[in-house]
Amino acid sequence: MAANFHRSAQGAKTSAEKAYNVLRDKRREYNRLYQMGLDTDSFDNEAFDAALQEIRANRLPEYQSKISDAKEKAKEQFRDEFIGALNNNINNALRSIRELNRALRTPFSEDSYAFQVQPNPDYRRFYQMLTDPMNLQSRTLFADTFQQKYAAEIEELFQILTDTKTGDIDKRVEKYTNYRTYLQFDLTVTTPDGTVQRLSRMMNKKSGGETQTPFYIAVLASFAQLYRTDRDPRGSTLRLIVFDEAFSKMDGERIAQSIKMLRELNFQVLLAAPPDKIGDISTLVDRNLIVLRKGHTTIVRAFDPREVDDANA
């Protein structure tokens, strides 16, 4: 019995010494970090208890006030700069869509195309906040009203972008700072009988040529908007487009309509087409170059399809 007690007592003493050494190391680390001169060897904790009480009574409320003030300033900057920037990006996107649609006034064949943009229903609340007319620069007449109206949305979006404890914050920031997250884009096709079809709904139901056509429409309209062909239709600026394997899935009629549209938009176009499309393209362009390869040698020759037709006549 005595031997067991002695072993237990010795074990308790050893544990107490280890705990004391750990505590003393923690005290020294505290003194070093905060430049304090508290007694680290004392067996009681009165000095450190008093320091903790002083922090709780005086410093903590001050820290909490500073934290609250910093958070409010961060939210104000978040609202004025981040939300304001998204508002500007969305408005620029809507403006670009309008310009693209002006470039599409030239009908493609008998069909008419138009870009559509609308709020993404999954983020409609944020979209309404971002596009609200009160979403102006800081210190405006409507700043407080805007803050009150969208307090819940601002807080939610702020938390999404600042929460470092859940998920991949980089992906969240990338997603929610991109204006396209809050929008849905589509391309509509209106047939002569007035039927309207959306590209998003017919992508998997149409043939390759039918789905490739909207692609070219979108590209041509984008270049037309970029080159501002509607503002200076006869300008002398470079309006170059390069297509590789052009119109690879289109039939002859669609190819002809595409090239007609290119001409009407005053583009200078270089088409690199596969051999099976030469018959559809060669008679519609100003100049034809055929590329022949033999081994490691490549030869480029110009040819006139009318001469080929005369030779076969």
C-alpha positions as CSV (number, residue, x, y, z in Angstrom):
1,M,0.0,0.0,0.0
2,A,2.8,2.4,1.0
3,A,4.7,1.6,-2.1
4,N,1.7,2.2,-4.4
5,F,1.1,5.5,-2.7
6,H,4.7,6.5,-3.1
7,R,4.6,5.7,-6.8
8,S,1.4,7.7,-7.3
9,A,2.8,10.7,-5.4
10,Q,6.0,10.6,-7.4
11,G,3.9,10.4,-10.6
12,A,1.8,13.4,-9.5
13,K,4.9,15.4,-8.7
14,T,6.4,14.7,-12.1
15,S,3.2,15.7,-13.9
16,A,3.0,18.9,-11.8
17,E,6.6,19.8,-12.6
18,K,5.9,19.3,-16.3
19,A,2.8,21.4,-16.2
20,Y,4.6,24.1,-14.3
21,N,7.4,24.1,-16.9
22,V,4.8,24.4,-19.7
23,L,3.1,27.3,-17.8
24,R,6.4,29.1,-17.2
25,D,7.2,28.8,-21.0
26,K,3.8,30.2,-21.9
27,R,4.4,33.1,-19.4
28,R,7.8,33.9,-20.9
29,E,6.3,33.8,-24.4
30,Y,3.5,36.2,-23.3
31,N,6.1,38.6,-21.8
32,R,8.1,38.5,-25.0
33,L,5.2,39.0,-27.4
34,Y,3.6,41.8,-25.4
35,Q,6.8,43.3,-23.8
36,M,5.6,42.7,-20.3
37,G,7.7,42.2,-17.1
38,L,5.4,39.8,-15.1
39,D,6.9,37.2,-12.8
40,T,7.2,34.0,-14.8
41,D,8.5,31.8,-11.9
42,S,5.7,32.5,-9.4
43,F,3.8,29.5,-8.2
44,D,0.6,31.5,-8.1
45,N,-1.0,33.2,-11.1
46,E,-2.1,36.5,-9.5
47,A,0.0,38.8,-11.7
48,F,-1.3,37.1,-14.9
49,D,-4.9,37.0,-13.5
50,A,-4.7,40.7,-12.9
51,A,-3.4,41.3,-16.4
52,L,-6.3,39.2,-17.8
53,Q,-8.8,41.2,-15.7
54,E,-7.4,44.5,-16.9
55,I,-7.7,43.3,-20.6
56,R,-11.3,42.2,-20.1
57,A,-12.3,45.4,-18.3
58,N,-10.5,48.0,-20.4
59,R,-8.8,46.8,-23.5
60,L,-11.3,44.2,-24.8
61,P,-14.1,46.8,-25.1
62,E,-11.7,49.1,-26.9
63,Y,-10.6,46.3,-29.2
64,Q,-14.3,45.3,-29.9
65,S,-15.1,48.9,-30.7
66,K,-12.1,49.1,-33.1
67,I,-13.1,45.8,-34.7
68,S,-16.7,46.9,-35.2
69,D,-15.5,50.2,-36.6
70,A,-13.1,48.5,-39.0
71,K,-15.8,46.1,-40.1
72,E,-18.2,49.0,-40.9
73,K,-15.5,50.8,-42.8
74,A,-14.8,47.6,-44.7
75,K,-18.5,47.2,-45.5
76,E,-18.7,50.9,-46.6
77,Q,-15.6,50.4,-48.9
78,F,-17.1,47.1,-50.1
79,R,-20.4,48.8,-51.0
80,D,-18.8,51.9,-52.6
81,E,-16.0,50.1,-54.6
82,F,-16.9,46.4,-55.0
83,I,-20.6,46.8,-55.6
84,G,-20.1,49.9,-57.5
85,A,-17.6,48.2,-59.8
86,L,-20.0,45.3,-60.4
87,N,-22.7,47.8,-61.3
88,N,-20.4,49.4,-63.8
89,N,-19.4,46.0,-65.3
90,I,-23.0,44.9,-65.7
91,N,-24.0,48.2,-67.3
92,N,-21.1,47.9,-69.7
93,A,-22.2,44.3,-70.6
94,L,-25.7,45.5,-71.3
95,R,-24.4,48.3,-73.4
96,S,-22.2,45.9,-75.4
97,I,-25.2,43.6,-76.0
98,R,-27.1,46.5,-77.4
99,E,-24.1,47.4,-79.7
100,L,-23.9,43.7,-80.8
101,N,-27.5,43.7,-81.7
102,R,-27.1,46.8,-83.8
103,A,-24.3,45.0,-85.7
104,L,-26.8,42.1,-86.3
105,R,-29.4,44.2,-88.0
106,T,-28.2,42.7,-91.3
107,P,-30.2,39.5,-91.4
108,F,-28.5,36.2,-92.0
109,S,-30.3,34.5,-94.8
110,E,-34.0,34.9,-94.0
111,D,-33.4,34.4,-90.2
112,S,-32.7,37.3,-87.8
113,Y,-30.4,36.9,-84.8
114,A,-30.3,38.8,-81.5
115,F,-28.4,38.5,-78.3
116,Q,-30.4,38.3,-75.1
117,V,-29.3,39.0,-71.6
118,Q,-31.3,38.7,-68.4
119,P,-30.7,38.3,-64.7
120,N,-29.6,34.9,-63.5
121,P,-32.5,33.7,-61.4
122,D,-30.1,32.0,-58.9
123,Y,-28.7,35.4,-58.0
124,R,-31.6,37.7,-58.7
125,R,-31.5,39.4,-55.3
126,F,-27.9,40.3,-55.8
127,Y,-28.6,41.5,-59.4
128,Q,-31.4,43.8,-58.2
129,M,-29.1,45.3,-55.6
130,L,-26.2,45.7,-58.1
131,T,-28.4,47.4,-60.7
132,D,-30.5,49.5,-58.4
133,P,-30.3,53.2,-59.5
134,M,-29.3,54.0,-55.9
135,N,-26.1,52.0,-56.3
136,L,-24.0,55.1,-56.9
137,Q,-20.6,56.3,-55.7
138,S,-19.9,56.8,-52.0
139,R,-21.3,59.7,-49.9
140,T,-24.3,60.3,-52.2
141,L,-27.8,61.3,-51.2
142,F,-29.0,57.7,-51.5
143,A,-26.1,55.9,-49.7
144,D,-28.0,55.4,-46.4
145,T,-31.2,54.4,-48.1
146,F,-29.4,51.9,-50.3
147,Q,-27.7,50.5,-47.2
148,Q,-31.0,50.0,-45.4
149,K,-32.8,48.6,-48.4
150,Y,-30.2,45.9,-49.2
151,A,-28.7,45.4,-45.7
152,A,-29.4,41.6,-45.9
153,E,-27.9,41.2,-49.4
154,I,-24.8,43.3,-48.6
155,E,-24.2,41.3,-45.4
156,E,-24.6,38.0,-47.1
157,L,-22.4,38.9,-50.0
158,F,-19.8,40.3,-47.6
159,Q,-19.8,37.1,-45.6
160,I,-19.4,35.0,-48.7
161,L,-16.4,36.9,-49.8
162,T,-14.7,37.1,-46.4
163,D,-15.4,33.7,-44.8
164,T,-12.1,31.9,-44.7
165,K,-13.3,28.9,-42.7
166,T,-15.5,27.2,-45.3
167,G,-14.7,26.1,-48.9
168,D,-12.2,27.5,-51.3
169,I,-12.3,31.2,-50.8
170,D,-10.4,31.9,-54.0
171,K,-13.1,30.2,-56.1
172,R,-15.8,32.0,-54.3
173,V,-14.1,35.4,-54.8
174,E,-13.6,34.6,-58.4
175,K,-17.2,33.6,-58.9
176,Y,-18.9,36.4,-57.0
177,T,-16.7,39.2,-58.3
178,N,-17.4,38.2,-61.9
179,Y,-20.4,40.2,-63.3
180,R,-21.3,37.3,-65.6
181,T,-22.3,35.3,-62.5
182,Y,-25.4,37.6,-62.2
183,L,-26.4,37.4,-65.8
184,Q,-27.6,34.8,-68.3
185,F,-26.8,35.1,-72.0
186,D,-28.5,33.6,-75.0
187,L,-28.8,34.0,-78.8
188,T,-32.2,34.0,-80.4
189,V,-33.1,33.1,-83.9
190,T,-36.3,34.5,-85.5
191,T,-37.5,32.7,-88.6
192,P,-39.5,34.4,-91.4
193,D,-42.8,33.0,-89.9
194,G,-42.0,34.7,-86.6
195,T,-40.9,31.6,-84.7
196,V,-38.3,32.4,-82.0
197,Q,-35.7,29.8,-81.0
198,R,-33.1,30.0,-78.3
199,L,-29.6,28.7,-78.9
200,S,-29.5,27.3,-75.4
201,R,-32.4,25.1,-76.1
202,M,-31.6,23.9,-79.6
203,M,-27.8,23.2,-79.2
204,N,-28.3,19.5,-78.7
205,K,-31.3,19.2,-81.1
206,K,-29.9,20.7,-84.3
207,S,-27.4,19.6,-86.9
208,G,-23.8,20.6,-86.9
209,G,-24.3,23.3,-89.5
210,E,-27.3,24.7,-87.7
211,T,-25.4,25.0,-84.4
212,Q,-22.2,26.3,-86.1
213,T,-24.1,29.1,-87.7
214,P,-24.9,31.0,-84.4
215,F,-21.2,30.6,-83.5
216,Y,-20.2,32.6,-86.6
217,I,-23.0,35.0,-86.0
218,A,-21.7,35.7,-82.5
219,V,-18.1,36.0,-83.7
220,L,-19.0,38.3,-86.6
221,A,-21.2,40.5,-84.4
222,S,-18.5,40.7,-81.8
223,F,-15.9,41.8,-84.3
224,A,-18.3,44.3,-85.9
225,Q,-18.9,45.8,-82.4
226,L,-15.1,45.8,-81.7
227,Y,-14.2,47.4,-85.1
228,R,-17.2,49.8,-84.8
229,T,-18.3,49.0,-88.4
230,D,-21.7,50.6,-87.8
231,R,-20.2,54.0,-86.9
232,D,-17.7,54.1,-89.8
233,P,-18.8,51.6,-92.4
234,R,-16.4,52.9,-95.1
235,G,-13.5,53.6,-92.8
236,S,-9.9,52.6,-93.8
237,T,-9.0,50.9,-90.5
238,L,-7.9,47.3,-90.3
239,R,-10.9,45.0,-90.0
240,L,-9.2,41.6,-90.2
241,I,-10.7,38.3,-89.2
242,V,-8.9,34.9,-89.5
243,F,-10.9,31.7,-89.5
244,D,-9.2,28.3,-89.5
245,E,-11.1,25.4,-91.0
246,A,-13.8,27.8,-91.8
247,F,-17.5,26.7,-92.1
248,S,-16.4,23.1,-91.7
249,K,-19.9,21.9,-90.8
250,M,-22.0,24.2,-92.9
251,D,-23.7,23.5,-96.2
252,G,-23.2,25.6,-99.3
253,E,-26.1,27.9,-98.7
254,R,-25.1,28.7,-95.2
255,I,-21.5,29.3,-96.3
256,A,-22.7,31.7,-99.0
257,Q,-24.8,33.6,-96.5
258,S,-21.9,33.8,-94.1
259,I,-19.6,35.3,-96.7
260,K,-22.3,37.7,-97.8
261,M,-22.6,38.9,-94.2
262,L,-18.8,39.3,-94.0
263,R,-18.9,41.6,-97.0
264,E,-21.8,43.6,-95.8
265,L,-20.0,44.2,-92.5
266,N,-16.9,45.4,-94.5
267,F,-14.5,42.9,-93.1
268,Q,-11.2,41.7,-94.7
269,V,-11.3,38.0,-94.1
270,L,-8.7,35.2,-94.5
271,L,-10.3,31.8,-94.6
272,A,-8.3,28.6,-94.1
273,A,-10.8,25.9,-95.3
274,P,-10.5,22.2,-95.8
275,P,-10.4,20.8,-99.4
276,D,-14.0,19.7,-99.4
277,K,-15.1,23.3,-98.9
278,I,-13.2,24.7,-101.8
279,G,-16.1,24.4,-104.2
280,D,-18.4,26.3,-101.8
281,I,-16.0,29.1,-101.0
282,S,-13.7,29.7,-104.0
283,T,-16.2,31.4,-106.2
284,L,-17.3,33.8,-103.4
285,V,-14.0,35.3,-102.4
286,D,-11.6,37.7,-104.2
287,R,-8.5,35.5,-104.2
288,N,-7.8,31.8,-103.8
289,L,-4.5,30.3,-102.6
290,I,-4.1,26.5,-102.5
291,V,-1.5,25.0,-100.2
292,L,0.2,21.8,-101.4
293,R,2.5,19.7,-99.2
294,K,4.9,17.0,-100.4
295,G,7.1,15.5,-97.8
296,H,8.7,18.4,-96.0
297,T,8.0,20.9,-98.8
298,T,5.1,23.2,-98.9
299,I,4.0,25.0,-102.1
300,V,1.5,27.9,-102.3
301,R,-0.2,28.5,-105.6
302,A,-2.9,31.0,-106.6
303,F,-5.7,29.7,-108.7
304,D,-8.9,31.1,-110.3
305,P,-11.9,28.7,-110.0
306,R,-13.3,30.2,-113.3
307,E,-10.3,28.9,-115.1
308,V,-10.9,25.5,-113.6
309,D,-14.5,25.6,-114.8
310,D,-13.4,26.7,-118.3
311,A,-10.9,23.8,-118.5
312,N,-13.5,21.3,-117.6
313,A,-16.1,22.7,-120.0
